[in-house]
């Protein structure tokens, strides 16, 4: 089927916006609201029609998903359903309601489930505060299938963890291999939904973030302190 032109005014704005992204912007490239206004002069809420494409599988990132973007930039990452084709523009919304967001945040203790940071808390060594949002996490099931579940995650972890899948089956298999004392310890952490890390564990976590030259200095310092 021949792809129509995005300038065809007989098409709806959302269809024209999709064609504009494909023909003019291109996957992987950025655009702004001003670019949309210039492309669709006099068309009310053209930027909203671009956002509506997300309900049809189009991936369009903002600074919330991609920290490298400016506050007014968006990135056209991947095209979804070709909504300009007959019968393809049926809306199957994946947008979350405010009620769903509140429920997920409350269930996850208003903490990022990847790093444990709370909203408004400053990231270590920076002046950037955390913001929580809801991410869709692929979870591999013990049966071998996959399931998409909702989880609270901060802006940094959402970007770094995109595309990763959690392995529930592997985790459950690992639990079965634990000794009784280890299972009891783990059950306590799960019951409290938290774990206090020792000083040496926190130091180890910081060490792992160091570049090779700095890691070598830590090794040297430890060698000099050896009994």
C-alpha positions as CSV (number, residue, x, y, z in Angstrom):
1,X,0.0,0.0,0.0
2,X,1.4,3.4,-1.0
3,X,2.1,5.6,2.0
4,X,0.1,8.9,1.7
5,X,1.7,12.3,2.1
6,X,1.7,13.9,5.6
7,X,0.6,17.2,3.9
8,X,-2.7,15.6,2.7
9,X,-5.3,17.7,4.6
10,X,-8.0,15.2,4.0
11,X,-6.4,13.0,6.7
12,X,-6.9,13.5,10.4
13,X,-4.2,15.3,12.4
14,X,-3.0,12.2,14.2
15,X,-2.5,10.4,10.9
16,X,-0.7,13.3,9.4
17,X,1.4,13.6,12.5
18,X,2.4,10.0,12.2
19,X,3.4,10.4,8.6
20,X,5.3,13.6,9.4
21,X,7.3,11.8,12.1
22,X,8.2,9.0,9.6
23,X,8.8,11.2,6.5
24,X,10.3,14.3,8.1
25,X,11.7,13.7,11.6
26,X,12.8,10.1,11.2
27,X,13.4,7.4,13.9
28,X,16.0,8.4,16.4
29,X,15.8,12.1,15.7
30,X,14.4,14.9,18.0
31,X,11.8,17.5,17.5
32,X,10.0,20.2,19.6
33,X,6.5,21.6,20.0
34,X,7.7,24.5,17.8
35,X,8.5,22.1,15.1
36,X,5.0,20.7,15.3
37,X,3.4,24.1,15.2
38,X,5.5,25.0,12.1
39,X,4.5,21.7,10.4
40,X,0.8,22.1,11.2
41,X,0.1,25.8,11.3
42,X,-3.4,26.7,12.5
43,X,-4.1,23.2,13.7
44,X,-5.3,23.2,17.3
45,X,-3.7,20.7,19.7
46,X,-1.5,19.1,17.1
47,X,1.0,18.3,19.8
48,X,-1.7,16.3,21.6
49,X,-2.3,14.3,18.5
50,X,1.4,13.4,18.4
51,X,1.1,12.2,22.0
52,X,-2.0,10.2,21.1
53,X,0.3,8.0,18.9
54,X,1.7,6.4,22.0
55,X,-1.7,4.7,22.4
56,X,-0.9,2.9,19.1
57,X,2.5,1.6,20.0
58,X,4.6,4.6,18.9
59,X,7.5,5.3,21.2
60,X,8.1,9.1,21.6
61,X,10.4,9.9,24.5
62,X,10.5,13.1,26.6
63,X,13.1,14.1,29.2
64,X,11.2,11.9,31.6
65,X,12.3,8.8,29.7
66,X,15.5,10.2,28.2
67,X,17.6,12.5,30.5
68,X,19.7,13.5,27.5
69,X,16.8,15.5,26.1
70,X,16.2,19.1,26.8
71,X,12.9,20.2,28.6
72,X,11.3,21.1,25.2
73,X,12.6,18.2,23.2
74,X,11.1,14.9,22.2
75,X,12.7,11.9,20.5
76,X,10.9,9.8,17.9
77,X,12.3,6.4,18.9
78,X,10.1,3.9,17.0
79,X,7.0,3.8,14.8
80,X,4.0,1.8,15.9
81,X,0.8,0.9,14.1
82,X,0.5,2.6,10.7
83,X,-2.6,4.6,11.8
84,X,-3.0,6.1,8.3
85,X,-4.1,2.7,6.9
86,X,-7.8,1.9,7.0
87,X,-8.9,0.2,10.2
88,X,-5.6,0.7,12.0
89,X,-6.4,3.7,14.1
90,X,-8.6,1.9,16.6
91,X,-7.4,3.2,20.0
92,X,-6.2,0.7,22.5
93,X,-5.0,3.0,25.2
94,X,-2.1,1.9,27.5
95,X,-2.1,5.2,29.4
96,X,-2.4,4.9,33.2
97,X,-5.1,6.6,35.2
98,X,-4.2,8.8,38.2
99,X,-5.9,6.2,40.4
100,X,-3.6,3.4,39.0
101,X,-0.5,5.6,39.6
102,X,-1.5,6.3,43.2
103,X,-2.1,2.6,43.8
104,X,1.2,1.5,42.4
105,X,3.1,4.2,44.3
106,X,1.4,3.3,47.5
107,X,2.0,-0.5,47.0
108,X,5.7,0.2,46.3
109,X,6.0,2.4,49.4
110,X,6.6,5.6,47.4
111,X,10.2,4.4,46.7
112,X,12.0,3.5,43.5
113,X,12.0,-0.3,43.5
114,X,15.4,-0.3,41.6
115,X,17.5,1.9,43.8
116,X,15.3,2.7,46.9
117,X,15.4,6.5,46.5
118,X,12.4,8.5,47.6
119,X,10.8,11.3,45.6
120,X,12.5,14.6,46.2
121,X,15.6,12.9,47.7
122,X,18.9,14.1,46.2
123,X,21.0,11.7,44.3
124,X,24.4,11.1,46.0
125,X,27.1,13.5,44.7
126,X,24.7,15.7,42.8
127,X,22.2,18.5,43.1
128,X,19.5,16.5,41.2
129,X,16.4,15.3,43.0
130,X,14.6,12.1,42.2
131,X,11.2,12.0,40.6
132,X,9.1,8.8,40.7
133,X,7.0,7.5,37.9
134,X,5.5,4.2,36.8
135,X,7.4,1.9,34.6
136,X,6.3,-1.2,32.8
137,X,8.6,-4.1,33.7
138,X,8.7,-7.4,31.8
139,X,8.8,-10.3,34.2
140,X,9.8,-13.8,33.1
141,X,7.4,-16.3,34.6
142,X,8.3,-19.7,36.1
143,X,6.1,-21.2,33.3
144,X,8.5,-19.8,30.7
145,X,6.1,-17.0,29.5
146,X,6.4,-13.3,30.2
147,X,4.1,-10.8,31.9
148,X,4.2,-7.0,32.0
149,X,3.8,-5.5,35.5
150,X,3.8,-2.0,36.9
151,X,6.5,-0.8,39.2
152,X,7.5,2.5,40.8
153,X,10.9,3.7,39.5
154,X,12.9,6.9,39.6
155,X,13.9,9.0,36.5
156,X,17.5,7.7,36.5
157,X,16.6,4.0,36.8
158,X,13.9,4.2,34.2
159,X,16.4,5.3,31.6
160,X,19.1,2.9,32.7
161,X,16.8,-0.1,33.0
162,X,14.7,0.2,29.9
163,X,14.5,-3.1,28.0
164,X,15.6,-5.2,30.9
165,X,13.5,-8.1,32.2
166,X,13.1,-9.5,35.7
167,X,13.4,-13.2,36.1
168,X,10.9,-14.4,38.6
169,X,11.4,-18.1,37.7
170,X,15.2,-17.8,38.3
171,X,14.7,-16.0,41.6
172,X,12.3,-18.7,42.9
173,X,14.7,-21.4,41.8
174,X,17.5,-19.6,43.7
175,X,15.4,-19.5,46.8
176,X,14.9,-23.2,46.7
177,X,18.7,-23.6,46.7
178,X,19.2,-21.6,49.9
179,X,19.8,-23.1,53.3
180,X,17.3,-22.8,56.1
181,X,19.1,-20.0,57.8
182,X,19.5,-18.0,54.6
183,X,15.8,-18.5,53.8
184,X,14.8,-17.3,57.2
185,X,17.0,-14.2,56.8
186,X,15.5,-13.5,53.4
187,X,12.0,-14.0,54.7
188,X,12.6,-11.3,57.3
189,X,13.8,-8.9,54.6
190,X,10.8,-9.7,52.4
191,X,8.4,-9.3,55.4
192,X,9.8,-5.8,56.2
193,X,10.3,-5.0,52.5
194,X,13.7,-3.5,53.4
195,X,17.2,-4.5,54.3
196,X,19.8,-2.5,56.3
197,X,23.2,-2.7,54.6
198,X,26.3,-2.9,56.7
199,X,29.1,-0.3,56.4
200,X,31.3,-2.7,54.5
201,X,28.5,-3.5,52.0
202,X,27.9,0.2,51.4
203,X,31.7,0.8,50.9
204,X,31.7,-2.1,48.4
205,X,28.8,-0.6,46.5
206,X,30.7,2.7,46.2
207,X,33.9,0.9,45.2
208,X,32.2,-0.8,42.3
209,X,31.3,2.6,40.8
210,X,34.9,3.7,40.6
211,X,37.0,3.7,37.4
212,X,39.9,1.3,37.2
213,X,42.6,3.8,38.3
214,X,40.7,4.7,41.5
215,X,39.9,1.0,42.2
216,X,43.7,0.3,42.1
217,X,44.2,3.0,44.7
218,X,41.6,1.4,46.9
219,X,43.4,-2.0,46.5
220,X,46.7,-0.3,47.4
221,X,45.2,1.4,50.5
222,X,43.8,-1.9,51.7
223,X,47.1,-3.6,51.2
224,X,48.8,-1.0,53.3
225,X,46.3,-1.5,56.1
226,X,46.6,-5.3,56.1
227,X,47.4,-6.8,59.5
